[in-house]
Amino acid sequence: MAAKKSGGGATKQTGNKVSSIASKGLRTGKLSPSEIKSVSASALGQDETKGTRKK
């Protein structure tokens, strides 16, 4: 699992399944809608800044 350090000292991890789906997407450039949702949800769950960002 790929660990990600956040500013608060907590470690956030991406599961093996999500990592393999993301890897497949990078290799082939093709993901199903459910795979896109899974990878997107994982990325948003690891986002350190919640909500919308100011421009």
Secondary structure, DSSP 8 states (H G I E B T S, - for coil): -EEEE-TTS-EEEE-HHHHHHHHHHHHHS---HHHHHHHHHHHHHT-SS-S----
